[in-house]
Amino acid sequence: MERAADIIVVADATGDRVDPVAWEMLAFARRLKDMNGGSVRVWLLGETPEASAREMALASGVDVSALQCPGLRAGSVAATSTA
C-alpha cells in the first residue's frame, strides 16, 4: 500500500502576524489531506516569525516551524509558474 504524501505549506509572516494568504493555503492543504490522507505542516518564513508561528500552531493545531530569514520582506514568498 502506498503511503500518503505529506503536505508542506510554505508561507511568510507579515511583521508579527500570520499573512492571511497563509491561512488560505493551510485550509486548501487540509482539504487535500482529507481527500488523499497524509499530514499537513507549515513552514513560516520571516525576519522574526516565531510569534506568528506560535499563533498559527495554537489556532490551527498544525505543526508549524518558524524559519528565520534575514532580509525576507512580506509578500516575497510567492507561487510561481513556468506555464
Secondary structure, DSSP 8 states (H G I E B T S, - for coil): ------EEEEEEEETTEE-HHHHHHHHHHHHHHHHH---EEEEEEESS-HHHHHHHHHHH-SEEEEEE-TT--TT--------
